[in-house]
Every structure is written in C-alpha cells, then in structure tokens.
Amino acid sequence: MSQPAADSLHYITLLEGRLQAAVELRPTPLDEQWLLLVKLVYDGDPAGTASFTLHGHTREEAEHVARHIADNDYLMKEIDEFLWGESD
C-alpha cells in the first residue's frame, strides 16, 4: 500500500446528491503545478477515481480548488462525464 506524499492535503466533500469525493492534492516537482486526485463514492459505494493536473496555481489557489470542487463547473462536468458518459 502506498503512503500519501508528505506535503499532500486531503479533503472529503459532498459533490451533489449522494455523490461524495475523497480529494487528495499533491504537489509536483514543477512550480505552480498540482495533481488533484478525486476518489468518487456514490451512495456509499466506490464509483471510480479521476485525476486532474492544475497548471499555474499557487498553493493557496490549488487548495481552494480542492476544497470547492462542487463549485467548479469544469471539474464537475468532467466528473459527470467520467461517471455517466458524455452528454449534450
């Protein structure tokens, strides 16, 4: 089992309805680039894992994105498409 990175941050958040996310924000070796790992849980069951690379974000900006995924239209659209397939 892998250990989380020492500088990574973890959050649990309600996305919508019965969809929750366990979020991990990891720094990368590049300045102002972060890896956002999102483990999705729907109605108590694992639903998959999505990952995103955040480019050009300070630590504070990346933390804000990680804490407020449900408020980010782009990330929520990507998560919806991951879970349910592409929609119009």
DSSP file (Angstrom, degrees, kcal/mol; ACC not computed):
  #  RESIDUE AA STRUCTURE BP1 BP2  ACC     N-H-->O    O-->H-N    N-H-->O    O-->H-N    TCO  KAPPA ALPHA  PHI   PSI    X-CA   Y-CA   Z-CA
    1    1 A M              0   0    0      0, 0.0     2,-0.2     0, 0.0     0, 0.0   0.000 360.0 360.0 360.0 131.3    0.0    0.0    0.0
    2    2 A S        -     0   0    0      1,-0.1     0, 0.0     0, 0.0     0, 0.0  -0.492 360.0-128.2 -80.8 148.1    1.5    3.4   -1.0
    3    3 A Q        -     0   0    0     -2,-0.2     3,-0.1     1,-0.1    -1,-0.1  -0.709  29.1-105.5 -90.8 143.3    1.9    6.1    1.6
    4    4 A P        -     0   0    0      0, 0.0    -1,-0.1     0, 0.0    22,-0.0  -0.354  45.7 -92.6 -65.0 149.8    0.5    9.6    0.8
    5    5 A A    >   -     0   0    0      1,-0.1     3,-1.5     2,-0.1     0, 0.0  -0.320  33.4-120.1 -60.8 145.3    3.0   12.3   -0.1
    6    6 A A  T 3  S+     0   0    0      1,-0.3    -1,-0.1    -3,-0.1    20,-0.0   0.832 111.9  41.8 -59.6 -35.1    4.2   14.2    2.9
    7    7 A D  T 3  S+     0   0    0     20,-0.1    -1,-0.3     2,-0.1     2,-0.1   0.367  89.9 116.1 -95.3   5.4    3.0   17.6    1.5
    8    8 A S    <   -     0   0    0     -3,-1.5     2,-0.3    18,-0.1    18,-0.2  -0.407  53.5-145.4 -77.0 153.6   -0.3   16.3    0.2
    9    9 A L  E     -A   25   0A   0     16,-2.2    16,-2.7    -2,-0.1     2,-0.4  -0.887   8.6-152.5-117.3 148.9   -3.6   17.5    1.5
   10   10 A H  E     +A   24   0A   0     -2,-0.3     2,-0.3    14,-0.2    14,-0.2  -0.966  15.4 171.6-128.5 139.4   -6.8   15.5    2.0
   11   11 A Y  E     -A   23   0A   0     12,-2.5    12,-3.4    -2,-0.4     2,-0.4  -0.975  20.8-150.7-139.2 151.5  -10.4   16.6    2.0
   12   12 A I  E     +A   22   0A   0     -2,-0.3     2,-0.3    10,-0.2    10,-0.2  -0.998  29.7 171.1-120.5 131.2  -13.8   14.8    1.9
   13   13 A T  E     -A   21   0A   0      8,-2.7     8,-2.7    -2,-0.4     2,-0.5  -0.987  37.0-121.4-143.6 148.9  -16.6   16.7    0.3
   14   14 A L  E     -A   20   0A   0     -2,-0.3     6,-0.2     6,-0.2    56,-0.2  -0.793  25.9-177.6 -85.6 125.1  -20.2   16.3   -0.9
   15   15 A L  E     -     0   0A   0      4,-2.7     2,-0.3    -2,-0.5     5,-0.2   0.922  60.8 -36.2 -90.2 -55.0  -20.4   17.0   -4.6
   16   16 A E  E >  S-A   19   0A   0      3,-1.4     3,-2.9     1,-0.0    -1,-0.3  -0.896 101.7 -27.5-168.5 142.2  -24.1   16.6   -5.3
   17   17 A G  T 3  S-     0   0    0     -2,-0.3    -2,-0.0     1,-0.3    25,-0.0  -0.270 129.5 -16.0  52.6-120.0  -26.9   14.4   -4.0
   18   18 A R  T 3  S+     0   0    0     -4,-0.1    25,-2.2    -3,-0.1     2,-0.6   0.207 110.1 110.7-100.3  13.6  -25.4   11.1   -2.9
   19   19 A L  E <   +AB  16  42A   0     -3,-2.9    -4,-2.7    23,-0.2    -3,-1.4  -0.813  42.7 173.6 -95.5 120.2  -22.1   11.7   -4.7
   20   20 A Q  E     -AB  14  41A   0     21,-3.1    21,-2.5    -2,-0.6     2,-0.4  -0.791  15.4-149.6-120.0 164.3  -19.1   12.3   -2.4
   21   21 A A  E     -AB  13  40A   0     -8,-2.7    -8,-2.7    -2,-0.3     2,-0.7  -0.999  12.4-152.3-138.5 137.0  -15.4   12.7   -3.1
   22   22 A A  E     -AB  12  39A   0     17,-2.6    17,-2.7    -2,-0.4     2,-0.4  -0.953  33.1-160.8-100.1 116.1  -12.2   12.0   -1.1
   23   23 A V  E     -AB  11  38A   0    -12,-3.4   -12,-2.5    -2,-0.7     2,-0.4  -0.826  16.4-171.6-109.7 134.5   -9.8   14.5   -2.6
   24   24 A E  E     -AB  10  37A   0     13,-2.7    13,-3.0    -2,-0.4     2,-0.6  -0.994   6.3-161.7-123.4 129.3   -6.0   14.5   -2.4
   25   25 A L  E     -AB   9  36A   0    -16,-2.7   -16,-2.2    -2,-0.4    11,-0.2  -0.950  14.2-175.2-110.3 118.6   -4.0   17.5   -3.6
   26   26 A R  E     - B   0  35A   0      9,-3.1     9,-3.0    -2,-0.6     2,-0.1  -0.929  21.4-129.5-117.0 136.3   -0.3   16.6   -4.3
   27   27 A P  E     - B   0  34A   0      0, 0.0     7,-0.2     0, 0.0   -20,-0.1  -0.465  23.2-148.1 -72.0 155.8    2.5   19.0   -5.2
   28   28 A T        -     0   0    0      5,-1.4     5,-0.2     2,-0.5     4,-0.1  -0.732  30.4-101.9-114.6 170.0    4.5   18.1   -8.3
   29   29 A P  S    S+     0   0    0      0, 0.0     2,-0.3     0, 0.0     5,-0.1   0.723 101.2  83.7 -64.7 -19.3    8.2   18.8   -8.9
   30   30 A L  S >  S-     0   0    0      3,-0.1     3,-1.1     1,-0.1    -2,-0.5  -0.652  90.9-106.6 -87.9 141.4    7.2   21.7  -11.2
   31   31 A D  T 3  S+     0   0    0     -2,-0.3    25,-0.3     1,-0.2    -1,-0.1  -0.361  99.8   7.2 -62.9 141.8    6.4   25.1   -9.7
   32   32 A E  T 3  S+     0   0    0      1,-0.2    24,-1.7    24,-0.1    25,-1.3   0.804 102.2 115.2  54.2  36.0    2.7   26.0   -9.7
   33   33 A Q  E <   + C   0  55A   0     -3,-1.1    -5,-1.4    22,-0.2     2,-0.3  -0.998  40.0 179.0-133.8 133.2    1.6   22.6  -10.9
   34   34 A W  E     -BC  27  54A   0     20,-2.2    20,-3.0    -2,-0.4     2,-0.5  -0.945  25.4-133.7-134.3 149.4   -0.5   20.3   -8.7
   35   35 A L  E     -BC  26  53A   0     -9,-3.0    -9,-3.1    -2,-0.3     2,-0.6  -0.929  18.6-162.3-105.1 125.1   -2.1   16.8   -9.0
   36   36 A L  E     -BC  25  52A   0     16,-3.4    16,-2.4    -2,-0.5     2,-0.5  -0.931   5.2-168.4-110.6 111.3   -5.7   16.6   -7.9
   37   37 A L  E     -BC  24  51A   0    -13,-3.0   -13,-2.7    -2,-0.6     2,-0.5  -0.878   1.3-168.1-103.1 129.3   -6.9   13.0   -7.2
   38   38 A V  E     -BC  23  50A   0     12,-3.4    12,-2.7    -2,-0.5     2,-0.7  -0.940   7.0-165.4-124.6 108.9  -10.6   12.5   -6.7
   39   39 A K  E     -BC  22  49A   0    -17,-2.7   -17,-2.6    -2,-0.5     2,-0.3  -0.849  21.0-147.8 -93.4 117.0  -11.9    9.2   -5.4
   40   40 A L  E     -BC  21  48A   0      8,-3.2     7,-3.1    -2,-0.7     8,-0.9  -0.664  16.3-173.0 -94.3 139.5  -15.6    9.2   -6.0
   41   41 A V  E     -BC  20  46A   0    -21,-2.5   -21,-3.1    -2,-0.3     2,-0.5  -0.995   3.4-167.2-131.2 124.4  -18.2    7.4   -3.8
   42   42 A Y  E >  S-BC  19  45A   0      3,-2.8     3,-2.0    -2,-0.4   -23,-0.2  -0.957  75.1 -20.0-116.9 120.0  -21.8    7.2   -4.9
   43   43 A D  T 3  S-     0   0    0    -25,-2.2    -1,-0.2    -2,-0.5   -24,-0.1   0.843 129.1 -50.7  54.9  37.2  -24.4    6.1   -2.2
   44   44 A G  T 3  S+     0   0    0    -26,-0.4    -1,-0.3     1,-0.2   -25,-0.1   0.329 118.2 105.7  88.0  -6.6  -21.6    4.6   -0.1
   45   45 A D  E <  S-C   42   0A   0     -3,-2.0    -3,-2.8     1,-0.0    -1,-0.2  -0.859  79.9-102.1-109.1 141.1  -20.0    2.5   -3.0
   46   46 A P  E     +C   41   0A   0      0, 0.0    -5,-0.3     0, 0.0     3,-0.1  -0.347  36.3 179.7 -57.4 135.2  -16.7    3.3   -4.8
   47   47 A A  E     -     0   0A   0     -7,-3.1     2,-0.2     1,-0.4    -6,-0.2   0.429  49.0 -77.3-119.6  -3.9  -17.6    4.8   -8.2
   48   48 A G  E     -C   40   0A   0     -8,-0.9    -8,-3.2     2,-0.0    -1,-0.4  -0.707  40.1 -90.8 133.1 175.7  -14.1    5.5   -9.6
   49   49 A T  E     -C   39   0A   0    -10,-0.2     2,-0.3    -2,-0.2   -10,-0.2  -0.996  29.4-173.7-131.3 132.8  -11.1    7.8   -9.5
   50   50 A A  E     -C   38   0A   0    -12,-2.7   -12,-3.4    -2,-0.4     2,-0.4  -0.918   6.2-161.5-120.6 150.5  -10.5   10.8  -11.6
   51   51 A S  E     -C   37   0A   0     -2,-0.3     2,-0.3   -14,-0.2   -14,-0.2  -0.983   5.6-173.4-134.8 149.2   -7.3   12.9  -11.6
   52   52 A F  E     -C   36   0A   0    -16,-2.4   -16,-3.4    -2,-0.4     2,-0.6  -0.984  19.3-137.6-137.7 144.9   -6.6   16.4  -12.8
   53   53 A T  E     -C   35   0A   0     -2,-0.3     2,-0.7   -18,-0.2   -18,-0.2  -0.933  16.7-151.4-104.3 124.1   -3.4   18.4  -13.2
   54   54 A L  E     -C   34   0A   0    -20,-3.0   -20,-2.2    -2,-0.6     3,-0.4  -0.860  15.2-164.6 -96.8 116.2   -3.8   22.0  -12.1
   55   55 A H  E     +C   33   0A   0     -2,-0.7   -22,-0.2   -22,-0.2   -23,-0.1  -0.794  64.6  11.6-101.6 141.5   -1.4   24.3  -14.0
   56   56 A G  S    S+     0   0    0    -24,-1.7     2,-0.4    -2,-0.4    -1,-0.2   0.788  89.4 134.9  70.4  29.6   -0.4   27.8  -13.0
   57   57 A H        -     0   0    0    -25,-1.3    -1,-0.2    -3,-0.4    -3,-0.0  -0.923  49.5-136.9-113.2 134.1   -1.9   27.7   -9.5
   58   58 A T     >  -     0   0    0     -2,-0.4     4,-2.6     1,-0.1     5,-0.2  -0.301  39.2 -98.9 -70.0 170.1   -0.3   28.9   -6.3
   59   59 A R  H  > S+     0   0    0      1,-0.2     4,-2.5     2,-0.2     5,-0.2   0.920 126.1  50.1 -58.3 -43.7   -0.6   26.6   -3.3
   60   60 A E  H  > S+     0   0    0      1,-0.2     4,-2.0     2,-0.2    -1,-0.2   0.904 111.5  47.8 -64.1 -41.4   -3.5   28.7   -2.0
   61   61 A E  H  > S+     0   0    0      2,-0.2     4,-2.2     1,-0.2    -1,-0.2   0.917 112.4  48.8 -65.4 -43.3   -5.3   28.6   -5.3
   62   62 A A  H  X S+     0   0    0     -4,-2.6     4,-2.4     1,-0.2    -2,-0.2   0.893 110.3  51.5 -64.2 -40.3   -4.9   24.8   -5.6
   63   63 A E  H  X S+     0   0    0     -4,-2.5     4,-2.4    -5,-0.2    -1,-0.2   0.896 108.5  52.0 -62.5 -40.0   -6.1   24.3   -2.1
   64   64 A H  H  X S+     0   0    0     -4,-2.0     4,-1.7     2,-0.2    -2,-0.2   0.923 109.9  48.4 -62.8 -44.4   -9.2   26.4   -2.9
   65   65 A V  H  < S+     0   0    0     -4,-2.2    -2,-0.2     1,-0.2    -1,-0.2   0.933 112.6  49.0 -60.2 -46.0   -9.9   24.3   -6.0
   66   66 A A  H >< S+     0   0    0     -4,-2.4     3,-0.6     1,-0.2    -2,-0.2   0.875 113.7  45.8 -62.9 -39.0   -9.5   21.1   -4.0
   67   67 A R  H 3< S+     0   0    0     -4,-2.4    -1,-0.2     1,-0.2     3,-0.2   0.778 120.2  39.0 -73.5 -27.0  -11.8   22.3   -1.2
   68   68 A H  T ><  +     0   0    0     -4,-1.7     3,-1.4    -5,-0.2     4,-0.4  -0.231  65.4 137.3-122.8  43.0  -14.5   23.6   -3.5
   69   69 A I  G X  S+     0   0    0     -3,-0.6     3,-2.1     1,-0.3     7,-0.3   0.893  72.1  61.2 -55.9 -41.3  -14.7   21.1   -6.4
   70   70 A A  G 3  S+     0   0    0      1,-0.3    -1,-0.3    -3,-0.2    -2,-0.1   0.729 102.9  52.0 -61.4 -21.3  -18.5   21.2   -6.3
   71   71 A D  G <  S+     0   0    0     -3,-1.4     2,-0.8    -6,-0.2    -1,-0.3   0.459  88.8  91.7 -92.0  -2.5  -18.3   24.9   -7.2
   72   72 A N    <>  -     0   0    0     -3,-2.1     4,-2.6    -4,-0.4     5,-0.2  -0.823  59.3-165.0 -99.8 104.4  -16.0   24.4  -10.2
   73   73 A D  H  > S+     0   0    0     -2,-0.8     4,-2.1     1,-0.2     5,-0.2   0.863  86.9  51.4 -57.1 -40.8  -18.2   23.9  -13.3
   74   74 A Y  H  > S+     0   0    0      2,-0.2     4,-2.3     1,-0.2    -1,-0.2   0.952 112.4  43.9 -63.9 -50.4  -15.3   22.5  -15.4
   75   75 A L  H  > S+     0   0    0      1,-0.2     4,-2.5     2,-0.2    -2,-0.2   0.899 113.9  50.7 -63.4 -40.6  -14.3   19.8  -12.8
   76   76 A M  H  X S+     0   0    0     -4,-2.6     4,-2.6    -7,-0.3    -1,-0.2   0.884 109.7  50.4 -65.9 -37.0  -18.0   18.8  -12.2
   77   77 A K  H  X S+     0   0    0     -4,-2.1     4,-2.5    -5,-0.2    -2,-0.2   0.926 111.7  48.3 -64.5 -43.8  -18.6   18.5  -15.9
   78   78 A E  H  X S+     0   0    0     -4,-2.3     4,-2.2     2,-0.2    -2,-0.2   0.894 112.6  48.2 -63.0 -40.8  -15.6   16.2  -16.2
   79   79 A I  H  X S+     0   0    0     -4,-2.5     4,-2.5     2,-0.2     5,-0.2   0.921 111.1  50.6 -65.9 -44.3  -16.6   14.1  -13.2
   80   80 A D  H  X S+     0   0    0     -4,-2.6     4,-3.2     1,-0.2     5,-0.4   0.921 112.0  47.2 -58.8 -44.7  -20.2   13.8  -14.6
   81   81 A E  H  X S+     0   0    0     -4,-2.5     4,-1.6     1,-0.2    -1,-0.2   0.874 111.2  52.0 -66.1 -36.8  -18.8   12.7  -18.0
   82   82 A F  H  < S+     0   0    0     -4,-2.2    -2,-0.2    -5,-0.2    -1,-0.2   0.925 119.1  35.5 -62.4 -44.6  -16.5   10.2  -16.3
   83   83 A L  H  < S+     0   0    0     -4,-2.5    -2,-0.2     1,-0.1    -3,-0.2   0.907 135.1  18.7 -77.0 -43.5  -19.3    8.7  -14.3
   84   84 A W  H  < S-     0   0    0     -4,-3.2    -3,-0.2     1,-0.3    -2,-0.2   0.471 106.9-108.1-113.3  -4.6  -22.2    8.8  -16.7
   85   85 A G     <  -     0   0    0     -4,-1.6    -1,-0.3    -5,-0.4    -2,-0.1  -0.147  56.5 -40.4  93.1 165.1  -20.6    9.3  -20.1
   86   86 A E        -     0   0    0     -4,-0.1     2,-0.3    -3,-0.1    -8,-0.0  -0.389  62.3-171.6 -67.0 137.3  -20.5   12.3  -22.4
   87   87 A S              0   0    0     -2,-0.1    -2,-0.0     1,-0.0    -6,-0.0  -0.847 360.0 360.0-126.8 164.6  -23.8   14.3  -22.6
   88   88 A D              0   0    0     -2,-0.3    -2,-0.1     0, 0.0    -1,-0.0   0.458 360.0 360.0 -81.5 360.0  -25.1   17.1  -24.7
